[in-house]
Amino acid sequence: MTPSSLPRRWFRFSLRTFFVAVTIFGVWLAVQVKWIRDRHEAAKDRPELYVDCISVGPAPATPPWSLRLLGAPGYGWVYVHVADEAHLSEDDRRREQLARSLFPEAEIVIVHTEELSL
């Protein structure tokens, strides 16, 4: 038989392999959706986390590709309000780290405020 007369073999996989692939994709998608929800929650006007989470300028920052794929907006700046800029408390450092992990595309700005209105 010549190579052109051989029957064409399609790629095969088992149903178990398909279910594993769908499960992995579902877990990845759930993590991305949770990240987007956390970003939206942090971007709300909540004095205990961030007072002004805004995107400014004509071209906002581009979010990571996985969030961009799901339609999440980018943020140019994230303002983290603290009581004392010179001596950040452990709570302030934690909020700053949270802002950096939720908004990797944004510039994190530490802003000194006298008293936050809760």
Secondary structure, 3 states (H helix, E strand, C coil): CCHHHCCCCCCCCCHHHHHHHHHHHHHHHHHHHHHHHHHHHHHCCECCCECEEECCCCCCCCCCHHHHHCCCCCCCEEEEEECCCCCCCHHHHHHHHHHHHHCCCCEEEEEECCCCCC
